[in-house]
């Protein structure tokens, strides 16, 4: 009886070590409930003994996944990885036993089928997937695309989870812990089989016979109980002993599981990453499709590495190469802004600007940052009482909105616009015209959808006739623009002062109920006039309203779309225009309006690159601004 107790005890220990090893795969992403894992393993094994085809593993994955932060997909993928390692180890054990017992025909046959037909084939398949991973990813994407979006997303999520669980064996899991847990687990399994064979006291039954019976290929399509009760593999052993031996450890483990306390799943998960970083299902699917398409591999990998320890609530990106996400981790909700490649250098300059001028202007605090040769990111605080100036303008009285706009401009005039003051140099003006105007004009004229419109002299936009781009080229010539910009004064500027980069608080009595985000330090021509022009791009050009348009119809030289600029924008534009007339001379005002045109030219390549279906809308916006500005100033130079 002592050997039966030892066999059951060793089997319990082996199962518990398996739970510990299983936890290694999970805790990369979250702190799992030990109680849940024990109960899932015990329930799954019980079903495996009763039902063939390893359906118990499905139950094990399901039970564990219910209480996982990353869901059932993490449960399923980690169970597959766990079984994958089992096949490799069992195949090695069969091979060793077969070589050391050449006269055991049954063992030799099982070894050929299991090691050759299972382990070797699995290794070949693994190597094929690794070396032809791009092809396999494309195949997975095509297969997923057959189904609706919901099934497509689930399928790609599952493959994504499998890929990263296998990758993390090499990238993140402690190799020593993995090796020792695997070695210890199988030593206890084999020791348990040995003690049980000694308990049986039958010379004909050895632990090798036990091992062969439990792991031969038939045990996949036939349940263990069926093999014991119907096939009588061990004729001198009463089946009830086998049932007692295998079932008792499971009930012991279930009992032991209740001694483990359940922890709050909302507790801090320090050091854990997320298997899926997007909360929104559509954004998650877009990311997965991009990954399995094989495009921008470096971008996707860096993107996942940067954001793996957070969850993305929504994409709040605007029209630049840097992305802004509303995120949360175990401590806070915050905004994260990041960029890759050459754009990461620009973003780092933005971080330096925010830190340098935080004592002069209301600017967000940089919570944390990271800057490498591949990427750059920084985090900004989130306040649920803060809204963009666009939302503030359209939800608060006009007087309050104008008060904020006026105070921003006055604050900048009194602080940063008095720093590093110098007259614009001809070399900088020429560079500005070449890089920000000429190059962008070429990109606009050669854009696929816009190019077809260039043969017309005029364009009808929502029924109103406007001159086409060709007409305005003389007003965008180097000679013409140099004359307009030659009187500009350089200083420290924000560089991207759109209404979306002004954040406002609806609270009363605050001295600074606003702050500025996302400065742009790459303007070349650092005139404060650019900041005024950015505000004009919003309230004069209606940039945000154009960005909200979903559909556009183009037929020959007629462009039609639903476009309504708010009365609040119109009123604020009139007040800003009067403010400029009171404070600036005509030369500066004219420069501001032409810088607004330049801003429209600068944003067009982003729209062409990111959304060619809607580039026509912003091209229409450019023509409307050109028409309004040139009518005012075409005879002034």
KAVEN-V634962 format. One record per residue. N is the residue number from 1. OMEGA is omega in degrees with one decimal (NA if undefined). NEAR is the number of other ideal C-beta (glycine too) atoms within 10 Angstrom. Layout:
BEGIN
{{N,OMEGA,NEAR} {N,OMEGA,NEAR}}
END
This chain:
BEGIN
{{1,-179.6,6} {2,-179.9,9} {3,175.5,15} {4,178.3,17} {5,178.6,12} {6,178.8,17} {7,178.9,25} {8,179.3,21} {9,178.7,17} {10,178.3,21} {11,175.5,24} {12,-179.4,18} {13,179.3,18} {14,178.5,20} {15,-178.9,21} {16,176.4,20} {17,175.3,20} {18,177.4,23} {19,178.9,20} {20,179.3,15} {21,177.2,20} {22,-179.7,23} {23,177.9,17} {24,-179.1,20} {25,-174.3,24} {26,-169.3,23} {27,169.5,15} {28,-174.8,19} {29,-179.7,24} {30,175.5,18} {31,-175.2,17} {32,174.2,24} {33,179.9,21} {34,179.1,18} {35,-178.6,18} {36,-179.6,19} {37,179.0,26} {38,-179.4,25} {39,178.9,21} {40,-179.9,28} {41,-178.7,26} {42,-179.8,25} {43,179.8,19} {44,178.9,23} {45,179.0,22} {46,178.9,18} {47,177.9,17} {48,178.8,23} {49,-174.5,18} {50,-172.7,14} {51,-179.8,15} {52,174.1,17} {53,175.0,12} {54,177.9,18} {55,177.7,14} {56,177.4,22} {57,175.9,20} {58,178.2,16} {59,178.1,19} {60,179.3,29} {61,-178.2,22} {62,-177.7,16} {63,-179.4,19} {64,-176.3,27} {65,-178.6,21} {66,-175.6,12} {67,177.5,19} {68,177.4,21} {69,179.9,16} {70,170.7,20} {71,-174.5,15} {72,180.0,17} {73,175.9,20} {74,177.2,27} {75,-179.6,27} {76,-175.8,21} {77,-179.8,26} {78,176.3,28} {79,178.2,25} {80,178.3,17} {81,178.6,20} {82,179.0,19} {83,177.0,13} {84,178.7,16} {85,177.5,15} {86,-179.0,15} {87,178.9,17} {88,-176.7,17} {89,-179.8,16} {90,176.8,19} {91,178.0,22} {92,179.6,13} {93,178.0,19} {94,-178.5,25} {95,179.6,17} {96,-179.5,12} {97,-179.6,18} {98,179.6,18} {99,-176.5,10} {100,178.0,10} {101,-174.1,15} {102,-177.4,9} {103,-178.3,6} {104,-175.5,17} {105,-178.7,9} {106,179.0,14} {107,-179.3,20} {108,179.8,16} {109,179.2,14} {110,-179.7,22} {111,179.3,23} {112,-177.7,14} {113,-175.4,14} {114,-177.2,24} {115,-178.5,22} {116,-176.1,13} {117,-178.7,12} {118,-173.6,18} {119,-177.4,19} {120,179.1,13} {121,179.0,13} {122,177.8,14} {123,178.0,13} {124,178.7,10} {125,179.7,10} {126,179.0,13} {127,179.7,10} {128,179.7,12} {129,-179.0,15} {130,-174.8,10} {131,178.1,10} {132,-173.7,12} {133,179.0,12} {134,178.5,12} {135,-179.1,12} {136,178.1,16} {137,178.5,20} {138,178.7,14} {139,178.9,12} {140,-179.3,18} {141,179.2,20} {142,179.4,10} {143,180.0,13} {144,-178.1,22} {145,178.0,13} {146,-172.0,9} {147,176.5,12} {148,-172.6,7} {149,-177.7,12} {150,-179.9,10} {151,177.9,11} {152,-179.3,18} {153,179.8,20} {154,-179.3,15} {155,-179.5,18} {156,176.4,23} {157,-178.9,21} {158,178.7,18} {159,176.9,21} {160,-179.7,22} {161,178.7,23} {162,-178.0,18} {163,-175.3,18} {164,175.3,19} {165,176.4,24} {166,178.3,18} {167,-175.0,11} {168,171.8,16} {169,-179.0,15} {170,-172.7,8} {171,-167.8,9} {172,-176.4,14} {173,177.3,18} {174,-174.4,10} {175,-179.2,9} {176,178.4,8} {177,-179.2,13} {178,-179.8,15} {179,-177.0,11} {180,179.4,14} {181,178.0,19} {182,179.4,18} {183,-179.7,12} {184,-179.0,16} {185,-176.5,22} {186,173.4,18} {187,178.9,14} {188,175.9,20} {189,-177.8,25} {190,177.1,17} {191,177.7,18} {192,178.4,24} {193,179.5,23} {194,-179.2,19} {195,-179.7,22} {196,178.5,24} {197,175.9,22} {198,178.2,17} {199,-179.1,18} {200,175.9,23} {201,-179.4,9} {202,179.2,14} {203,-177.0,8} {204,-175.6,10} {205,176.3,19} {206,178.2,17} {207,177.6,18} {208,175.8,19} {209,177.4,20} {210,-178.8,24} {211,-178.9,21} {212,-178.5,21} {213,-175.1,22} {214,-171.6,16} {215,177.8,20} {216,-171.1,20} {217,-178.3,14} {218,-176.0,15} {219,175.4,19} {220,-177.8,14} {221,176.1,10} {222,179.4,15} {223,178.6,21} {224,179.3,19} {225,179.4,18} {226,179.6,16} {227,-178.9,20} {228,-172.4,21} {229,-171.5,13} {230,-175.7,11} {231,173.6,11} {232,-177.6,11} {233,178.5,19} {234,-169.8,20} {235,-177.7,8} {236,-177.9,11} {237,178.4,21} {238,-177.2,11} {239,-178.5,15} {240,176.6,10} {241,179.0,15} {242,179.4,23} {243,178.7,15} {244,-178.2,12} {245,-174.4,21} {246,-174.9,20} {247,-176.2,17} {248,179.0,17} {249,-178.6,22} {250,178.5,20} {251,174.8,11} {252,-179.5,17} {253,177.5,20} {254,178.4,16} {255,-179.3,11} {256,-176.1,14} {257,-177.3,19} {258,174.9,11} {259,175.7,9} {260,-178.3,14} {261,173.4,8} {262,178.4,11} {263,178.7,12} {264,-178.2,6} {265,178.3,13} {266,179.8,8} {267,-175.9,9} {268,-179.9,11} {269,-176.5,17} {270,178.0,10} {271,-179.0,9} {272,175.1,19} {273,176.8,19} {274,174.6,20} {275,177.0,22} {276,-172.0,22} {277,-178.4,20} {278,176.0,20} {279,-179.0,15} {280,-175.2,12} {281,-178.6,12} {282,179.0,11} {283,178.1,16} {284,178.8,18} {285,178.3,19} {286,179.6,14} {287,-179.2,20} {288,178.0,23} {289,178.0,16} {290,179.5,16} {291,-175.7,22} {292,176.1,23} {293,179.3,14} {294,179.5,14} {295,175.2,10} {296,-175.8,13} {297,-179.0,13} {298,179.2,11} {299,-177.5,15} {300,-179.3,17} {301,-180.0,12} {302,179.1,19} {303,-179.3,19} {304,-179.5,17} {305,-179.3,12} {306,-169.2,20} {307,-173.2,21} {308,-176.8,16} {309,178.9,16} {310,172.3,20} {311,-177.2,18} {312,-179.6,22} {313,177.7,17} {314,176.9,13} {315,-180.0,14} {316,-175.9,16} {317,176.5,13} {318,-174.0,17} {319,175.5,17} {320,-179.5,18} {321,174.7,16} {322,-179.3,19} {323,177.4,19} {324,-177.2,19} {325,169.0,24} {326,-170.7,16} {327,168.6,22} {328,171.7,14} {329,-177.6,17} {330,-175.5,13} {331,-169.2,8} {332,165.0,12} {333,-176.0,15} {334,173.7,20} {335,174.9,19} {336,177.6,22} {337,-177.2,23} {338,178.8,21} {339,-176.4,19} {340,174.7,21} {341,-179.2,14} {342,-179.5,8} {343,178.3,17} {344,176.7,22} {345,178.2,13} {346,-178.6,16} {347,178.2,23} {348,175.7,19} {349,176.3,15} {350,177.5,23} {351,-179.6,17} {352,-179.8,14} {353,-179.4,20} {354,-179.4,21} {355,-174.5,14} {356,-173.1,12} {357,-177.5,17} {358,178.6,14} {359,-178.4,8} {360,-176.3,15} {361,172.4,19} {362,-177.3,17} {363,-179.4,19} {364,175.1,21} {365,174.5,11} {366,-175.5,17} {367,174.8,14} {368,-176.3,10} {369,172.8,16} {370,-177.0,13} {371,178.5,15} {372,178.0,12} {373,-178.4,8} {374,-173.3,14} {375,174.7,20} {376,173.5,25} {377,170.4,24} {378,-177.8,22} {379,177.5,22} {380,-179.6,21} {381,173.6,14} {382,177.0,17} {383,-174.7,13} {384,176.5,6} {385,-177.8,9} {386,177.2,18} {387,175.4,17} {388,-180.0,18} {389,176.6,26} {390,179.5,21} {391,179.3,15} {392,-179.3,22} {393,-173.3,26} {394,176.2,15} {395,-178.1,13} {396,-179.8,16} {397,-177.5,9} {398,-178.3,13} {399,179.8,9} {400,179.4,16} {401,179.2,23} {402,178.9,18} {403,178.3,14} {404,-179.6,20} {405,-179.6,22} {406,-178.9,13} {407,176.8,15} {408,-177.3,22} {409,179.6,20} {410,179.9,12} {411,-179.5,17} {412,177.4,22} {413,-176.0,14} {414,-174.8,10} {415,-169.4,15} {416,179.6,21} {417,176.3,20} {418,-177.4,13} {419,178.3,11} {420,-176.9,11} {421,175.2,11} {422,179.7,10} {423,-179.9,9} {424,179.4,20} {425,-176.8,13} {426,-179.4,10} {427,178.8,8} {428,178.7,17} {429,179.1,21} {430,179.0,15} {431,178.7,13} {432,-179.3,23} {433,-178.3,22} {434,-172.4,12} {435,-174.3,14} {436,-176.9,19} {437,-175.1,19} {438,-178.8,14} {439,179.5,14} {440,175.9,18} {441,178.6,16} {442,179.0,11} {443,179.9,15} {444,-176.8,22} {445,-178.7,14} {446,177.4,11} {447,-170.9,21} {448,-175.2,9} {449,-178.9,15} {450,-177.3,20} {451,-178.8,11} {452,179.9,13} {453,-172.9,21} {454,-179.8,14} {455,179.8,10} {456,177.8,13} {457,178.9,11} {458,178.9,12} {459,175.1,22} {460,179.5,16} {461,-176.2,22} {462,175.1,12} {463,-179.4,7} {464,-176.7,9} {465,177.2,12} {466,174.9,19} {467,-178.8,14} {468,-172.1,17} {469,-176.9,19} {470,-177.6,12} {471,-171.9,15} {472,-176.4,18} {473,176.2,11} {474,179.5,11} {475,177.4,17} {476,179.8,19} {477,-178.8,13} {478,-179.4,13} {479,-176.5,9} {480,-175.4,16} {481,178.5,22} {482,178.3,16} {483,-178.8,13} {484,-173.3,19} {485,-171.7,23} {486,-179.4,14} {487,179.3,15} {488,175.9,24} {489,178.6,15} {490,176.6,18} {491,170.8,19} {492,-178.6,22} {493,173.6,26} {494,172.4,27} {495,-179.9,19} {496,-171.1,24} {497,173.3,28} {498,-179.6,24} {499,178.3,23} {500,178.4,21} {501,172.3,21} {502,-178.4,24} {503,-173.5,22} {504,174.1,24} {505,-177.3,16} {506,-178.2,14} {507,179.1,9} {508,171.6,7} {509,178.8,5} {510,178.8,11} {511,174.6,6} {512,178.9,12} {513,177.7,20} {514,168.3,20} {515,-173.7,21} {516,178.1,22} {517,170.2,19} {518,173.6,24} {519,178.2,24} {520,-176.8,21} {521,-175.0,17} {522,-174.1,14} {523,-177.4,20} {524,-179.0,13} {525,-170.3,21} {526,177.9,21} {527,173.9,25} {528,177.9,25} {529,179.1,25} {530,179.4,24} {531,176.8,28} {532,-179.4,25} {533,177.9,23} {534,176.2,23} {535,177.1,23} {536,178.5,25} {537,178.5,26} {538,-168.9,25} {539,176.1,28} {540,-177.4,22} {541,179.2,26} {542,-175.2,21} {543,-176.3,26} {544,179.1,22} {545,175.1,17} {546,-179.5,19} {547,-178.6,17} {548,-179.0,11} {549,-175.5,16} {550,-172.7,9} {551,177.2,10} {552,178.9,18} {553,-180.0,9} {554,176.6,17} {555,-174.8,8} {556,-179.1,11} {557,-179.5,17} {558,178.5,15} {559,-179.2,20} {560,174.9,15} {561,-179.7,17} {562,-174.5,11} {563,177.6,17} {564,175.2,9} {565,-171.8,16} {566,175.2,15} {567,179.0,10} {568,177.0,19} {569,-178.9,22} {570,-179.7,12} {571,179.2,15} {572,177.7,22} {573,179.1,18} {574,-179.9,12} {575,178.2,16} {576,178.8,20} {577,178.3,15} {578,177.9,10} {579,-179.9,16} {580,179.5,18} {581,-179.5,11} {582,-170.1,7} {583,-175.2,12} {584,174.3,15} {585,-175.9,10} {586,-178.9,11} {587,-178.7,12} {588,-180.0,17} {589,178.3,18} {590,177.2,20} {591,-179.9,24} {592,-178.7,23} {593,178.7,22} {594,172.9,23} {595,174.9,26} {596,176.2,25} {597,179.8,24} {598,178.5,22} {599,177.6,23} {600,176.7,23} {601,-178.1,21} {602,-177.3,18} {603,-175.3,22} {604,179.3,22} {605,177.0,16} {606,-178.5,15} {607,178.5,23} {608,-176.9,21} {609,-171.4,12} {610,-172.5,13} {611,-174.4,13} {612,179.1,13} {613,-177.1,11} {614,178.9,19} {615,179.4,22} {616,-179.5,22} {617,-178.0,22} {618,172.5,24} {619,176.3,26} {620,177.8,24} {621,177.4,24} {622,-179.3,23} {623,179.8,22} {624,178.5,21} {625,176.1,22} {626,-180.0,22} {627,-175.8,16} {628,-176.0,15} {629,-176.5,22} {630,176.5,19} {631,-179.7,9} {632,-166.2,11} {633,-173.0,15} {634,179.3,12} {635,-174.0,7} {636,-179.8,10} {637,NA,13}}
END
